[in-house]
Amino acid sequence: MIHLHASKKLFEKLPLNEDGMLYLTPNTQSLYQQTALDNNPLSGWHGHLVDFDGYDCFFFCSR
């Protein structure tokens, strides 16, 4: 499982269920069927939502 640290602004925009997981859609269903890795190399990113010229843009940086 990938752990993403989100700012409050980004967190409010994410489509999360009551458990804090992404809603299960046809696009995300395959993610839930994969086995979880304890140390995923894609984990540890920090995300922020930035308004750029009227568009919501996601800004991510690694630790």
PDB file with SEQRES, HELIX, SHEET and CRYST1 records, atoms N, CA, C and O in Angstrom:
SEQRES   1 A   63  MET ILE HIS LEU HIS ALA SER LYS LYS LEU PHE GLU LYS          
SEQRES   2 A   63  LEU PRO LEU ASN GLU ASP GLY MET LEU TYR LEU THR PRO          
SEQRES   3 A   63  ASN THR GLN SER LEU TYR GLN GLN THR ALA LEU ASP ASN          
SEQRES   4 A   63  ASN PRO LEU SER GLY TRP HIS GLY HIS LEU VAL ASP PHE          
SEQRES   5 A   63  ASP GLY TYR ASP CYS PHE PHE PHE CYS SER ARG                  
HELIX    1 AA1 LYS A    8  LYS A   13  1                                   6    
HELIX    2 AA2 GLN A   29  GLN A   33  1                                   5    
SHEET    1 AA1 3 LEU A   4  ALA A   6  0                                        
SHEET    2 AA1 3 TRP A  45  PHE A  52  1                                        
SHEET    3 AA1 3 TYR A  55  SER A  62 -1                                        
CRYST1    1.000    1.000    1.000  90.00  90.00  90.00 P 1           1          
ATOM      1  N   MET A   1       0.841  -1.172   0.000  1.00  0.00           N  
ATOM      2  CA  MET A   1       0.000   0.000   0.000  1.00  0.00           C  
ATOM      3  C   MET A   1       0.889   1.239   0.000  1.00  0.00           C  
ATOM      4  O   MET A   1       1.918   1.278   0.676  1.00  0.00           O  
ATOM      5  N   ILE A   2       0.491   2.227  -0.748  1.00  0.00           N  
ATOM      6  CA  ILE A   2       1.251   3.468  -0.835  1.00  0.00           C  
ATOM      7  C   ILE A   2       0.704   4.446   0.196  1.00  0.00           C  
ATOM      8  O   ILE A   2      -0.506   4.655   0.283  1.00  0.00           O  
ATOM      9  N   HIS A   3       1.593   5.038   0.969  1.00  0.00           N  
ATOM     10  CA  HIS A   3       1.211   6.025   1.964  1.00  0.00           C  
ATOM     11  C   HIS A   3       1.530   7.406   1.415  1.00  0.00           C  
ATOM     12  O   HIS A   3       2.668   7.681   1.035  1.00  0.00           O  
ATOM     13  N   LEU A   4       0.536   8.264   1.374  1.00  0.00           N  
ATOM     14  CA  LEU A   4       0.680   9.622   0.887  1.00  0.00           C  
ATOM     15  C   LEU A   4       0.318  10.563   2.022  1.00  0.00           C  
ATOM     16  O   LEU A   4      -0.766  10.464   2.597  1.00  0.00           O  
ATOM     17  N   HIS A   5       1.218  11.466   2.342  1.00  0.00           N  
ATOM     18  CA  HIS A   5       0.956  12.469   3.365  1.00  0.00           C  
ATOM     19  C   HIS A   5       0.368  13.679   2.658  1.00  0.00           C  
ATOM     20  O   HIS A   5       1.042  14.316   1.849  1.00  0.00           O  
ATOM     21  N   ALA A   6      -0.886  14.000   2.960  1.00  0.00           N  
ATOM     22  CA  ALA A   6      -1.596  15.064   2.266  1.00  0.00           C  
ATOM     23  C   ALA A   6      -1.784  16.273   3.174  1.00  0.00           C  
ATOM     24  O   ALA A   6      -2.014  16.138   4.376  1.00  0.00           O  
ATOM     25  N   SER A   7      -1.683  17.446   2.581  1.00  0.00           N  
ATOM     26  CA  SER A   7      -2.001  18.661   3.317  1.00  0.00           C  
ATOM     27  C   SER A   7      -3.508  18.700   3.544  1.00  0.00           C  
ATOM     28  O   SER A   7      -4.260  17.951   2.920  1.00  0.00           O  
ATOM     29  N   LYS A   8      -3.936  19.571   4.433  1.00  0.00           N  
ATOM     30  CA  LYS A   8      -5.363  19.662   4.740  1.00  0.00           C  
ATOM     31  C   LYS A   8      -6.161  20.028   3.487  1.00  0.00           C  
ATOM     32  O   LYS A   8      -7.252  19.501   3.269  1.00  0.00           O  
ATOM     33  N   LYS A   9      -5.632  20.907   2.685  1.00  0.00           N  
ATOM     34  CA  LYS A   9      -6.304  21.356   1.468  1.00  0.00           C  
ATOM     35  C   LYS A   9      -6.484  20.202   0.478  1.00  0.00           C  
ATOM     36  O   LYS A   9      -7.544  20.077  -0.136  1.00  0.00           O  
ATOM     37  N   LEU A  10      -5.459  19.358   0.317  1.00  0.00           N  
ATOM     38  CA  LEU A  10      -5.549  18.199  -0.573  1.00  0.00           C  
ATOM     39  C   LEU A  10      -6.463  17.134   0.016  1.00  0.00           C  
ATOM     40  O   LEU A  10      -7.261  16.533  -0.702  1.00  0.00           O  
ATOM     41  N   PHE A  11      -6.351  16.902   1.303  1.00  0.00           N  
ATOM     42  CA  PHE A  11      -7.143  15.870   1.971  1.00  0.00           C  
ATOM     43  C   PHE A  11      -8.639  16.111   1.794  1.00  0.00           C  
ATOM     44  O   PHE A  11      -9.408  15.165   1.622  1.00  0.00           O  
ATOM     45  N   GLU A  12      -9.048  17.373   1.836  1.00  0.00           N  
ATOM     46  CA  GLU A  12     -10.466  17.700   1.689  1.00  0.00           C  
ATOM     47  C   GLU A  12     -10.981  17.406   0.281  1.00  0.00           C  
ATOM     48  O   GLU A  12     -12.185  17.223   0.104  1.00  0.00           O  
ATOM     49  N   LYS A  13     -10.112  17.355  -0.721  1.00  0.00           N  
ATOM     50  CA  LYS A  13     -10.517  17.097  -2.104  1.00  0.00           C  
ATOM     51  C   LYS A  13     -10.483  15.614  -2.482  1.00  0.00           C  
ATOM     52  O   LYS A  13     -11.070  15.232  -3.495  1.00  0.00           O  
ATOM     53  N   LEU A  14      -9.816  14.779  -1.699  1.00  0.00           N  
ATOM     54  CA  LEU A  14      -9.678  13.368  -2.034  1.00  0.00           C  
ATOM     55  C   LEU A  14     -11.002  12.629  -1.828  1.00  0.00           C  
ATOM     56  O   LEU A  14     -11.697  12.876  -0.842  1.00  0.00           O  
ATOM     57  N   PRO A  15     -11.358  11.727  -2.747  1.00  0.00           N  
ATOM     58  CA  PRO A  15     -12.599  10.952  -2.596  1.00  0.00           C  
ATOM     59  C   PRO A  15     -12.371   9.757  -1.677  1.00  0.00           C  
ATOM     60  O   PRO A  15     -12.128   8.646  -2.148  1.00  0.00           O  
ATOM     61  N   LEU A  16     -12.449   9.984  -0.363  1.00  0.00           N  
ATOM     62  CA  LEU A  16     -12.179   8.942   0.614  1.00  0.00           C  
ATOM     63  C   LEU A  16     -13.464   8.444   1.256  1.00  0.00           C  
ATOM     64  O   LEU A  16     -14.439   9.185   1.385  1.00  0.00           O  
ATOM     65  N   ASN A  17     -13.451   7.178   1.656  1.00  0.00           N  
ATOM     66  CA  ASN A  17     -14.588   6.639   2.392  1.00  0.00           C  
ATOM     67  C   ASN A  17     -14.374   6.891   3.887  1.00  0.00           C  
ATOM     68  O   ASN A  17     -13.417   7.565   4.271  1.00  0.00           O  
ATOM     69  N   GLU A  18     -15.248   6.360   4.720  1.00  0.00           N  
ATOM     70  CA  GLU A  18     -15.153   6.610   6.161  1.00  0.00           C  
ATOM     71  C   GLU A  18     -13.922   5.981   6.802  1.00  0.00           C  
ATOM     72  O   GLU A  18     -13.559   6.359   7.916  1.00  0.00           O  
ATOM     73  N   ASP A  19     -13.263   5.026   6.129  1.00  0.00           N  
ATOM     74  CA  ASP A  19     -12.050   4.396   6.642  1.00  0.00           C  
ATOM     75  C   ASP A  19     -10.780   5.113   6.181  1.00  0.00           C  
ATOM     76  O   ASP A  19      -9.675   4.702   6.536  1.00  0.00           O  
ATOM     77  N   GLY A  20     -10.928   6.170   5.399  1.00  0.00           N  
ATOM     78  CA  GLY A  20      -9.764   6.898   4.910  1.00  0.00           C  
ATOM     79  C   GLY A  20      -9.132   6.278   3.678  1.00  0.00           C  
ATOM     80  O   GLY A  20      -8.007   6.618   3.314  1.00  0.00           O  
ATOM     81  N   MET A  21      -9.854   5.366   3.033  1.00  0.00           N  
ATOM     82  CA  MET A  21      -9.358   4.722   1.816  1.00  0.00           C  
ATOM     83  C   MET A  21     -10.083   5.322   0.619  1.00  0.00           C  
ATOM     84  O   MET A  21     -11.194   5.835   0.750  1.00  0.00           O  
ATOM     85  N   LEU A  22      -9.440   5.254  -0.565  1.00  0.00           N  
ATOM     86  CA  LEU A  22     -10.081   5.746  -1.777  1.00  0.00           C  
ATOM     87  C   LEU A  22     -11.325   4.925  -2.075  1.00  0.00           C  
ATOM     88  O   LEU A  22     -11.356   3.718  -1.832  1.00  0.00           O  
ATOM     89  N   TYR A  23     -12.347   5.583  -2.602  1.00  0.00           N  
ATOM     90  CA  TYR A  23     -13.557   4.862  -3.007  1.00  0.00           C  
ATOM     91  C   TYR A  23     -13.203   3.808  -4.039  1.00  0.00           C  
ATOM     92  O   TYR A  23     -12.347   4.027  -4.895  1.00  0.00           O  
ATOM     93  N   LEU A  24     -13.857   2.680  -3.955  1.00  0.00           N  
ATOM     94  CA  LEU A  24     -13.643   1.585  -4.885  1.00  0.00           C  
ATOM     95  C   LEU A  24     -14.381   1.883  -6.181  1.00  0.00           C  
ATOM     96  O   LEU A  24     -15.612   1.909  -6.209  1.00  0.00           O  
ATOM     97  N   THR A  25     -13.637   2.105  -7.244  1.00  0.00           N  
ATOM     98  CA  THR A  25     -14.186   2.363  -8.568  1.00  0.00           C  
ATOM     99  C   THR A  25     -13.572   1.350  -9.528  1.00  0.00           C  
ATOM    100  O   THR A  25     -12.630   0.655  -9.148  1.00  0.00           O  
ATOM    101  N   PRO A  26     -14.065   1.243 -10.743  1.00  0.00           N  
ATOM    102  CA  PRO A  26     -13.423   0.331 -11.703  1.00  0.00           C  
ATOM    103  C   PRO A  26     -11.942   0.647 -11.924  1.00  0.00           C  
ATOM    104  O   PRO A  26     -11.155  -0.254 -12.213  1.00  0.00           O  
ATOM    105  N   ASN A  27     -11.557   1.922 -11.791  1.00  0.00           N  
ATOM    106  CA  ASN A  27     -10.151   2.290 -11.987  1.00  0.00           C  
ATOM    107  C   ASN A  27      -9.283   1.940 -10.786  1.00  0.00           C  
ATOM    108  O   ASN A  27      -8.096   1.663 -10.957  1.00  0.00           O  
ATOM    109  N   THR A  28      -9.839   1.944  -9.576  1.00  0.00           N  
ATOM    110  CA  THR A  28      -9.046   1.665  -8.382  1.00  0.00           C  
ATOM    111  C   THR A  28      -9.223   0.246  -7.863  1.00  0.00           C  
ATOM    112  O   THR A  28      -8.541  -0.150  -6.917  1.00  0.00           O  
ATOM    113  N   GLN A  29     -10.114  -0.518  -8.454  1.00  0.00           N  
ATOM    114  CA  GLN A  29     -10.388  -1.867  -7.958  1.00  0.00           C  
ATOM    115  C   GLN A  29      -9.150  -2.754  -8.007  1.00  0.00           C  
ATOM    116  O   GLN A  29      -8.935  -3.551  -7.094  1.00  0.00           O  
ATOM    117  N   SER A  30      -8.336  -2.636  -9.044  1.00  0.00           N  
ATOM    118  CA  SER A  30      -7.134  -3.470  -9.156  1.00  0.00           C  
ATOM    119  C   SER A  30      -6.118  -3.141  -8.064  1.00  0.00           C  
ATOM    120  O   SER A  30      -5.325  -4.001  -7.682  1.00  0.00           O  
ATOM    121  N   LEU A  31      -6.133  -1.921  -7.563  1.00  0.00           N  
ATOM    122  CA  LEU A  31      -5.204  -1.552  -6.493  1.00  0.00           C  
ATOM    123  C   LEU A  31      -5.503  -2.313  -5.207  1.00  0.00           C  
ATOM    124  O   LEU A  31      -4.584  -2.693  -4.481  1.00  0.00           O  
ATOM    125  N   TYR A  32      -6.768  -2.535  -4.926  1.00  0.00           N  
ATOM    126  CA  TYR A  32      -7.154  -3.230  -3.702  1.00  0.00           C  
ATOM    127  C   TYR A  32      -6.936  -4.736  -3.807  1.00  0.00           C  
ATOM    128  O   TYR A  32      -6.902  -5.416  -2.782  1.00  0.00           O  
ATOM    129  N   GLN A  33      -6.788  -5.275  -5.009  1.00  0.00           N  
ATOM    130  CA  GLN A  33      -6.593  -6.708  -5.186  1.00  0.00           C  
ATOM    131  C   GLN A  33      -5.120  -7.100  -5.090  1.00  0.00           C  
ATOM    132  O   GLN A  33      -4.814  -8.286  -4.971  1.00  0.00           O  
ATOM    133  N   GLN A  34      -4.207  -6.140  -5.138  1.00  0.00           N  
ATOM    134  CA  GLN A  34      -2.782  -6.432  -5.058  1.00  0.00           C  
ATOM    135  C   GLN A  34      -2.375  -6.655  -3.601  1.00  0.00           C  
ATOM    136  O   GLN A  34      -2.980  -6.104  -2.682  1.00  0.00           O  
ATOM    137  N   THR A  35      -1.349  -7.464  -3.413  1.00  0.00           N  
ATOM    138  CA  THR A  35      -0.857  -7.692  -2.059  1.00  0.00           C  
ATOM    139  C   THR A  35      -0.130  -6.443  -1.569  1.00  0.00           C  
ATOM    140  O   THR A  35       0.544  -5.758  -2.338  1.00  0.00           O  
ATOM    141  N   ALA A  36      -0.278  -6.164  -0.294  1.00  0.00           N  
ATOM    142  CA  ALA A  36       0.329  -4.974   0.299  1.00  0.00           C  
ATOM    143  C   ALA A  36       1.805  -5.227   0.588  1.00  0.00           C  
ATOM    144  O   ALA A  36       2.178  -6.300   1.063  1.00  0.00           O  
ATOM    145  N   LEU A  37       2.627  -4.247   0.303  1.00  0.00           N  
ATOM    146  CA  LEU A  37       4.048  -4.297   0.613  1.00  0.00           C  
ATOM    147  C   LEU A  37       4.306  -3.504   1.885  1.00  0.00           C  
ATOM    148  O   LEU A  37       3.769  -2.410   2.057  1.00  0.00           O  
ATOM    149  N   ASP A  38       5.130  -4.051   2.778  1.00  0.00           N  
ATOM    150  CA  ASP A  38       5.441  -3.324   4.004  1.00  0.00           C  
ATOM    151  C   ASP A  38       6.268  -2.078   3.711  1.00  0.00           C  
ATOM    152  O   ASP A  38       6.053  -1.029   4.318  1.00  0.00           O  
ATOM    153  N   ASN A  39       7.206  -2.194   2.787  1.00  0.00           N  
ATOM    154  CA  ASN A  39       8.088  -1.085   2.462  1.00  0.00           C  
ATOM    155  C   ASN A  39       7.954  -0.787   0.976  1.00  0.00           C  
ATOM    156  O   ASN A  39       8.789  -1.221   0.181  1.00  0.00           O  
ATOM    157  N   ASN A  40       6.932  -0.065   0.598  1.00  0.00           N  
ATOM    158  CA  ASN A  40       6.694   0.251  -0.801  1.00  0.00           C  
ATOM    159  C   ASN A  40       7.595   1.400  -1.221  1.00  0.00           C  
ATOM    160  O   ASN A  40       7.621   2.430  -0.546  1.00  0.00           O  
ATOM    161  N   PRO A  41       8.334   1.256  -2.314  1.00  0.00           N  
ATOM    162  CA  PRO A  41       9.250   2.326  -2.736  1.00  0.00           C  
ATOM    163  C   PRO A  41       8.527   3.600  -3.174  1.00  0.00           C  
ATOM    164  O   PRO A  41       9.150   4.655  -3.288  1.00  0.00           O  
ATOM    165  N   LEU A  42       7.221   3.512  -3.419  1.00  0.00           N  
ATOM    166  CA  LEU A  42       6.471   4.703  -3.807  1.00  0.00           C  
ATOM    167  C   LEU A  42       5.876   5.445  -2.613  1.00  0.00           C  
ATOM    168  O   LEU A  42       5.220   6.470  -2.800  1.00  0.00           O  
ATOM    169  N   SER A  43       6.088   4.958  -1.402  1.00  0.00           N  
ATOM    170  CA  SER A  43       5.549   5.608  -0.216  1.00  0.00           C  
ATOM    171  C   SER A  43       6.430   6.773   0.211  1.00  0.00           C  
ATOM    172  O   SER A  43       7.554   6.937  -0.263  1.00  0.00           O  
ATOM    173  N   GLY A  44       5.895   7.567   1.110  1.00  0.00           N  
ATOM    174  CA  GLY A  44       6.657   8.655   1.697  1.00  0.00           C  
ATOM    175  C   GLY A  44       6.569   9.967   0.932  1.00  0.00           C  
ATOM    176  O   GLY A  44       7.403  10.850   1.132  1.00  0.00           O  
ATOM    177  N   TRP A  45       5.584  10.112   0.068  1.00  0.00           N  
ATOM    178  CA  TRP A  45       5.422  11.350  -0.675  1.00  0.00           C  
ATOM    179  C   TRP A  45       4.523  12.303   0.099  1.00  0.00           C  
ATOM    180  O   TRP A  45       3.636  11.880   0.840  1.00  0.00           O  
ATOM    181  N   HIS A  46       4.764  13.584  -0.085  1.00  0.00           N  
ATOM    182  CA  HIS A  46       3.959  14.633   0.526  1.00  0.00           C  
ATOM    183  C   HIS A  46       3.238  15.370  -0.589  1.00  0.00           C  
ATOM    184  O   HIS A  46       3.859  15.791  -1.565  1.00  0.00           O  
ATOM    185  N   GLY A  47       1.931  15.525  -0.445  1.00  0.00           N  
ATOM    186  CA  GLY A  47       1.137  16.144  -1.491  1.00  0.00           C  
ATOM    187  C   GLY A  47       0.462  17.423  -1.020  1.00  0.00           C  
ATOM    188  O   GLY A  47       0.092  17.556   0.146  1.00  0.00           O  
ATOM    189  N   HIS A  48       0.312  18.340  -1.930  1.00  0.00           N  
ATOM    190  CA  HIS A  48      -0.361  19.607  -1.651  1.00  0.00           C  
ATOM    191  C   HIS A  48      -1.181  19.999  -2.873  1.00  0.00           C  
ATOM    192  O   HIS A  48      -0.815  19.683  -4.005  1.00  0.00           O  
ATOM    193  N   LEU A  49      -2.273  20.676  -2.641  1.00  0.00           N  
ATOM    194  CA  LEU A  49      -3.140  21.143  -3.708  1.00  0.00           C  
ATOM    195  C   LEU A  49      -2.829  22.612  -3.968  1.00  0.00           C  
ATOM    196  O   LEU A  49      -2.864  23.435  -3.053  1.00  0.00           O  
ATOM    197  N   VAL A  50      -2.523  22.935  -5.222  1.00  0.00           N  
ATOM    198  CA  VAL A  50      -2.149  24.291  -5.604  1.00  0.00           C  
ATOM    199  C   VAL A  50      -3.123  24.780  -6.670  1.00  0.00           C  
ATOM    200  O   VAL A  50      -3.456  24.045  -7.600  1.00  0.00           O  
ATOM    201  N   ASP A  51      -3.577  26.020  -6.532  1.00  0.00           N  
ATOM    202  CA  ASP A  51      -4.438  26.636  -7.532  1.00  0.00           C  
ATOM    203  C   ASP A  51      -3.542  27.351  -8.540  1.00  0.00           C  
ATOM    204  O   ASP A  51      -2.876  28.332  -8.208  1.00  0.00           O  
ATOM    205  N   PHE A  52      -3.533  26.851  -9.769  1.00  0.00           N  
ATOM    206  CA  PHE A  52      -2.682  27.421 -10.817  1.00  0.00           C  
ATOM    207  C   PHE A  52      -3.563  27.905 -11.951  1.00  0.00           C  
ATOM    208  O   PHE A  52      -4.104  27.104 -12.713  1.00  0.00           O  
ATOM    209  N   ASP A  53      -3.705  29.202 -12.059  1.00  0.00           N  
ATOM    210  CA  ASP A  53      -4.477  29.816 -13.136  1.00  0.00           C  
ATOM    211  C   ASP A  53      -5.915  29.287 -13.183  1.00  0.00           C  
ATOM    212  O   ASP A  53      -6.473  29.073 -14.259  1.00  0.00           O  
ATOM    213  N   GLY A  54      -6.505  29.081 -11.999  1.00  0.00           N  
ATOM    214  CA  GLY A  54      -7.884  28.616 -11.920  1.00  0.00           C  
ATOM    215  C   GLY A  54      -8.068  27.116 -11.962  1.00  0.00           C  
ATOM    216  O   GLY A  54      -9.200  26.635 -11.910  1.00  0.00           O  
ATOM    217  N   TYR A  55      -6.978  26.358 -12.055  1.00  0.00           N  
ATOM    218  CA  TYR A  55      -7.040  24.895 -12.099  1.00  0.00           C  
ATOM    219  C   TYR A  55      -6.456  24.323 -10.815  1.00  0.00           C  
ATOM    220  O   TYR A  55      -5.472  24.839 -10.284  1.00  0.00           O  
ATOM    221  N   ASP A  56      -7.070  23.252 -10.323  1.00  0.00           N  
ATOM    222  CA  ASP A  56      -6.514  22.537  -9.180  1.00  0.00           C  
ATOM    223  C   ASP A  56      -5.373  21.663  -9.661  1.00  0.00           C  
ATOM    224  O   ASP A  56      -5.564  20.807 -10.525  1.00  0.00           O  
ATOM    225  N   CYS A  57      -4.194  21.871  -9.109  1.00  0.00           N  
ATOM    226  CA  CYS A  57      -3.012  21.084  -9.484  1.00  0.00           C  
ATOM    227  C   CYS A  57      -2.457  20.410  -8.234  1.00  0.00           C  
ATOM    228  O   CYS A  57      -2.404  21.011  -7.161  1.00  0.00           O  
ATOM    229  N   PHE A  58      -2.049  19.166  -8.388  1.00  0.00           N  
ATOM    230  CA  PHE A  58      -1.437  18.428  -7.289  1.00  0.00           C  
ATOM    231  C   PHE A  58       0.071  18.590  -7.370  1.00  0.00           C  
ATOM    232  O   PHE A  58       0.669  18.421  -8.433  1.00  0.00           O  
ATOM    233  N   PHE A  59       0.669  18.915  -6.252  1.00  0.00           N  
ATOM    234  CA  PHE A  59       2.117  19.069  -6.158  1.00  0.00           C  
ATOM    235  C   PHE A  59       2.631  18.025  -5.180  1.00  0.00           C  
ATOM    236  O   PHE A  59       2.243  18.024  -4.011  1.00  0.00           O  
ATOM    237  N   PHE A  60       3.502  17.136  -5.649  1.00  0.00           N  
ATOM    238  CA  PHE A  60       4.047  16.076  -4.815  1.00  0.00           C  
ATOM    239  C   PHE A  60       5.559  16.210  -4.726  1.00  0.00           C  
ATOM    240  O   PHE A  60       6.220  16.566  -5.701  1.00  0.00           O  
ATOM    241  N   CYS A  61       6.098  15.923  -3.553  1.00  0.00           N  
ATOM    242  CA  CYS A  61       7.554  15.876  -3.398  1.00  0.00           C  
ATOM    243  C   CYS A  61       7.883  14.675  -2.503  1.00  0.00           C  
ATOM    244  O   CYS A  61       7.111  14.300  -1.622  1.00  0.00           O  
ATOM    245  N   SER A  62       9.032  14.098  -2.756  1.00  0.00           N  
ATOM    246  CA  SER A  62       9.430  12.931  -1.954  1.00  0.00           C  
ATOM    247  C   SER A  62      10.187  13.403  -0.729  1.00  0.00           C  
ATOM    248  O   SER A  62      10.678  14.531  -0.667  1.00  0.00           O  
ATOM    249  N   ARG A  63      10.265  12.524   0.224  1.00  0.00           N  
ATOM    250  CA  ARG A  63      10.930  12.888   1.470  1.00  0.00           C  
ATOM    251  C   ARG A  63      12.411  12.927   1.355  1.00  0.00           C  
ATOM    252  O   ARG A  63      13.098  13.221   2.334  1.00  0.00           O  
TER     253      ARG A  63                                                      
END                                                                             
